[in-house]
């Protein structure tokens, strides 16, 4: 099987959005938690990120059929805490929406998508790459050198928080 990784075109934004939706479903996001106009929301986000955040997407093709995709952009968080680092030490890329069709998983497609994406982020001067890994994706990212981080979260929906 020959896998071709290429930059996604703007005409494929809806497909990228559908992959993001399916990825969300795969990790257990409930139907009632997803906004019914998710497609428009994602496509608008992509359009804005393309203008402001060096957004780029990549797709994996097998025999001319797109079987996976990923997106990336500059990671910009403003206001969570003071940014005291110089730009060259804090230009972070963010990878999101990594998705491979179920019939094509476990064949190295995600690794190829991530490698291509990391190379792009490096080309635009990023010094670090972040992503949020699903349980299924974590071994893939670790095999590419990503470390398990110290990011932690506490879900407050349907959880009794008792200090």
Buried (B, 14 or more C-beta within 10 A) or exposed (E): EEBEBEEBEEEBBEBBBBBBBBBBEEEEEEEEEEEEEBBEBBBEBBEEBBEEBBBBBBBBBBEEEBBBBBBBBBBEEEEEEEEEEEEEEEBBBBBBBBBBBEEBBEBBBBBBBBBBBBEBBEEEEBBEBBBEBBEEBEEBBEEEEBEEEEEEEEEEEEEEEEE
